[in-house]
Amino acid sequence: MKKNKALPFILVILLFGIVVLIAMLVPIETHPSPDTRVILEHTYKTYIAPVCFEESDPTNFLQEATLQEAKSLDYAPHSSCTEDALKSENDRLLTSFLKQIGIMNKKWDSW
């Protein structure tokens, strides 16, 4: 009788272990959040990643915004530095999930 009661519990633990193992192996891209901070360069209708600001030689017609706002205005990346800074990260499914829910930091969170 005891074996029958333990079998569902063992199956649930085994299934959970398989799901975690798959999540640790499956690769996925982690993209910057829509609310990632960028700087709009209105003169050239581009956006600049904060880490690229010093080398971008911007004009004075600037505004702080989010990546979502920049894309809704159809602004392009200001330079290859901005494109590289906003490239997706290659992570495992579990790592990407932890970054999406805020347990782990994305590289864009410190901007």
Phi and psi restraints in degrees (value plus and minus 20) as a CYANA .aco file:
   2 LYS   PHI     -85.7   -45.7
   2 LYS   PSI     -53.7   -13.7
   3 LYS   PHI     -83.6   -43.6
   3 LYS   PSI     -57.5   -17.5
   4 ASN   PHI     -88.0   -48.0
   4 ASN   PSI     -53.3   -13.3
   5 LYS   PHI     -94.6   -54.6
   5 LYS   PSI     -51.6   -11.6
   6 ALA   PHI    -102.3   -62.3
   6 ALA   PSI     -43.1    -3.1
   7 LEU   PHI     -79.0   -39.0
   7 LEU   PSI     -68.1   -28.1
   8 PRO   PHI     -81.2   -41.2
   8 PRO   PSI     -58.6   -18.6
   9 PHE   PHI     -83.3   -43.3
   9 PHE   PSI     -63.9   -23.9
  10 ILE   PHI     -84.1   -44.1
  10 ILE   PSI     -60.7   -20.7
  11 LEU   PHI     -84.6   -44.6
  11 LEU   PSI     -60.1   -20.1
  12 VAL   PHI     -84.6   -44.6
  12 VAL   PSI     -64.8   -24.8
  13 ILE   PHI     -82.3   -42.3
  13 ILE   PSI     -62.7   -22.7
  14 LEU   PHI     -84.2   -44.2
  14 LEU   PSI     -64.5   -24.5
  15 LEU   PHI     -82.6   -42.6
  15 LEU   PSI     -63.5   -23.5
  16 PHE   PHI     -81.1   -41.1
  16 PHE   PSI     -62.3   -22.3
  17 GLY   PHI     -82.3   -42.3
  17 GLY   PSI     -60.2   -20.2
  18 ILE   PHI     -85.8   -45.8
  18 ILE   PSI     -62.1   -22.1
  19 VAL   PHI     -82.9   -42.9
  19 VAL   PSI     -63.9   -23.9
  20 VAL   PHI     -84.3   -44.3
  20 VAL   PSI     -61.8   -21.8
  21 LEU   PHI     -81.9   -41.9
  21 LEU   PSI     -64.4   -24.4
  22 ILE   PHI     -82.9   -42.9
  22 ILE   PSI     -61.8   -21.8
  23 ALA   PHI     -84.2   -44.2
  23 ALA   PSI     -47.8    -7.8
  24 MET   PHI    -102.0   -62.0
  24 MET   PSI     -33.3     6.7
  25 LEU   PHI    -126.9   -86.9
  25 LEU   PSI     -48.5    -8.5
  26 VAL   PHI     -96.9   -56.9
  26 VAL   PSI     101.4   141.4
  27 PRO   PHI     -99.3   -59.3
  27 PRO   PSI     128.2   168.2
  28 ILE   PHI    -174.9  -134.9
  28 ILE   PSI     135.1   175.1
  29 GLU   PHI    -112.7   -72.7
  29 GLU   PSI     115.1   155.1
  30 THR   PHI    -122.3   -82.3
  30 THR   PSI      99.3   139.3
  31 HIS   PHI    -116.3   -76.3
  31 HIS   PSI     136.9   176.9
  32 PRO   PHI     -84.2   -44.2
  32 PRO   PSI     126.4   166.4
  33 SER   PHI     -87.7   -47.7
  33 SER   PSI     133.3   173.3
  34 PRO   PHI     -80.3   -40.3
  34 PRO   PSI     -45.4    -5.4
  35 ASP   PHI    -113.5   -73.5
  35 ASP   PSI      -2.3    37.7
  36 THR   PHI     -83.7   -43.7
  36 THR   PSI     113.9   153.9
  37 ARG   PHI     -93.2   -53.2
  37 ARG   PSI     111.7   151.7
  38 VAL   PHI    -158.0  -118.0
  38 VAL   PSI     150.0   190.0
  39 ILE   PHI    -135.4   -95.4
  39 ILE   PSI     104.1   144.1
  40 LEU   PHI    -104.4   -64.4
  40 LEU   PSI     111.3   151.3
  41 GLU   PHI    -128.4   -88.4
  41 GLU   PSI      72.1   112.1
  42 HIS   PHI     -87.2   -47.2
  42 HIS   PSI     -48.6    -8.6
  43 THR   PHI     -81.0   -41.0
  43 THR   PSI     -64.6   -24.6
  44 TYR   PHI    -120.2   -80.2
  44 TYR   PSI     -20.2    19.8
  45 LYS   PHI      34.9    74.9
  45 LYS   PSI      32.0    72.0
  46 THR   PHI    -153.0  -113.0
  46 THR   PSI     149.8   189.8
  47 TYR   PHI    -145.0  -105.0
  47 TYR   PSI     131.2   171.2
  48 ILE   PHI    -143.5  -103.5
  48 ILE   PSI     112.7   152.7
  49 ALA   PHI     -92.0   -52.0
  49 ALA   PSI     119.3   159.3
  50 PRO   PHI     -74.9   -34.9
  50 PRO   PSI     -53.2   -13.2
  51 VAL   PHI     -90.4   -50.4
  51 VAL   PSI     -34.6     5.4
  52 CYS   PHI    -125.7   -85.7
  52 CYS   PSI     -16.1    23.9
  53 PHE   PHI     -82.2   -42.2
  53 PHE   PSI     -65.5   -25.5
  54 GLU   PHI     -80.8   -40.8
  54 GLU   PSI     -58.1   -18.1
  55 GLU   PHI    -109.9   -69.9
  55 GLU   PSI     -19.6    20.4
  56 SER   PHI    -104.9   -64.9
  56 SER   PSI     -34.5     5.5
  57 ASP   PHI      31.9    71.9
  57 ASP   PSI      40.4    80.4
  58 PRO   PHI     -98.2   -58.2
  58 PRO   PSI     142.2   182.2
  59 THR   PHI    -105.2   -65.2
  59 THR   PSI    -190.7  -150.7
  60 ASN   PHI    -110.8   -70.8
  60 ASN   PSI     -22.6    17.4
  61 PHE   PHI    -112.9   -72.9
  61 PHE   PSI      53.4    93.4
  62 LEU   PHI    -137.2   -97.2
  62 LEU   PSI     138.1   178.1
  63 GLN   PHI    -173.4  -133.4
  63 GLN   PSI     118.0   158.0
  64 GLU   PHI    -101.1   -61.1
  64 GLU   PSI     117.0   157.0
  65 ALA   PHI    -174.5  -134.5
  65 ALA   PSI    -190.7  -150.7
  66 THR   PHI    -128.3   -88.3
  66 THR   PSI     144.6   184.6
  67 LEU   PHI     -81.0   -41.0
  67 LEU   PSI     -57.8   -17.8
  68 GLN   PHI     -81.6   -41.6
  68 GLN   PSI     -62.7   -22.7
  69 GLU   PHI     -83.8   -43.8
  69 GLU   PSI     -62.3   -22.3
  70 ALA   PHI     -81.5   -41.5
  70 ALA   PSI     -63.0   -23.0
  71 LYS   PHI     -91.0   -51.0
  71 LYS   PSI     -53.8   -13.8
  72 SER   PHI     -88.3   -48.3
  72 SER   PSI     -46.0    -6.0
  73 LEU   PHI    -105.3   -65.3
  73 LEU   PSI     -20.4    19.6
  74 ASP   PHI      40.3    80.3
  74 ASP   PSI      14.1    54.1
  75 TYR   PHI     -99.2   -59.2
  75 TYR   PSI     125.8   165.8
  76 ALA   PHI    -117.7   -77.7
  76 ALA   PSI     141.4   181.4
  77 PRO   PHI     -81.6   -41.6
  77 PRO   PSI     120.5   160.5
  78 HIS   PHI     -89.3   -49.3
  78 HIS   PSI     -54.3   -14.3
  79 SER   PHI    -174.9  -134.9
  79 SER   PSI     155.4   195.4
  80 SER   PHI     -86.7   -46.7
  80 SER   PSI     -46.6    -6.6
  81 CYS   PHI     -81.6   -41.6
  81 CYS   PSI     -65.1   -25.1
  82 THR   PHI     -85.0   -45.0
  82 THR   PSI     -62.0   -22.0
  83 GLU   PHI     -79.7   -39.7
  83 GLU   PSI     -65.5   -25.5
  84 ASP   PHI     -86.5   -46.5
  84 ASP   PSI     -59.7   -19.7
  85 ALA   PHI     -85.6   -45.6
  85 ALA   PSI     -50.4   -10.4
  86 LEU   PHI    -120.4   -80.4
  86 LEU   PSI      -9.5    30.5
  87 LYS   PHI     -85.1   -45.1
  87 LYS   PSI     128.8   168.8
  88 SER   PHI     -84.7   -44.7
  88 SER   PSI     131.2   171.2
  89 GLU   PHI    -115.5   -75.5
  89 GLU   PSI     120.3   160.3
  90 ASN   PHI    -110.9   -70.9
  90 ASN   PSI      92.1   132.1
  91 ASP   PHI    -147.3  -107.3
  91 ASP   PSI     154.6   194.6
  92 ARG   PHI    -106.9   -66.9
  92 ARG   PSI     138.0   178.0
  93 LEU   PHI     -74.6   -34.6
  93 LEU   PSI     -64.9   -24.9
  94 LEU   PHI     -84.2   -44.2
  94 LEU   PSI     -64.3   -24.3
  95 THR   PHI     -83.1   -43.1
  95 THR   PSI     -63.3   -23.3
  96 SER   PHI     -82.0   -42.0
  96 SER   PSI     -62.8   -22.8
  97 PHE   PHI     -81.5   -41.5
  97 PHE   PSI     -64.4   -24.4
  98 LEU   PHI     -84.4   -44.4
  98 LEU   PSI     -53.1   -13.1
  99 LYS   PHI     -91.4   -51.4
  99 LYS   PSI     -58.8   -18.8
 100 GLN   PHI     -86.0   -46.0
 100 GLN   PSI     -56.1   -16.1
 101 ILE   PHI    -109.4   -69.4
 101 ILE   PSI     -21.8    18.2
 102 GLY   PHI      74.0   114.0
 102 GLY   PSI     -14.5    25.5
 103 ILE   PHI     -94.1   -54.1
 103 ILE   PSI     -59.3   -19.3
 104 MET   PHI    -129.8   -89.8
 104 MET   PSI     131.8   171.8
 105 ASN   PHI    -107.5   -67.5
 105 ASN   PSI     122.3   162.3
 106 LYS   PHI    -108.0   -68.0
 106 LYS   PSI     139.9   179.9
 107 LYS   PHI     -85.2   -45.2
 107 LYS   PSI     -41.0    -1.0
 108 TRP   PHI    -106.8   -66.8
 108 TRP   PSI     -31.0     9.0
 109 ASP   PHI     -88.2   -48.2
 109 ASP   PSI     -44.3    -4.3
 110 SER   PHI    -105.2   -65.2
 110 SER   PSI     -19.5    20.5
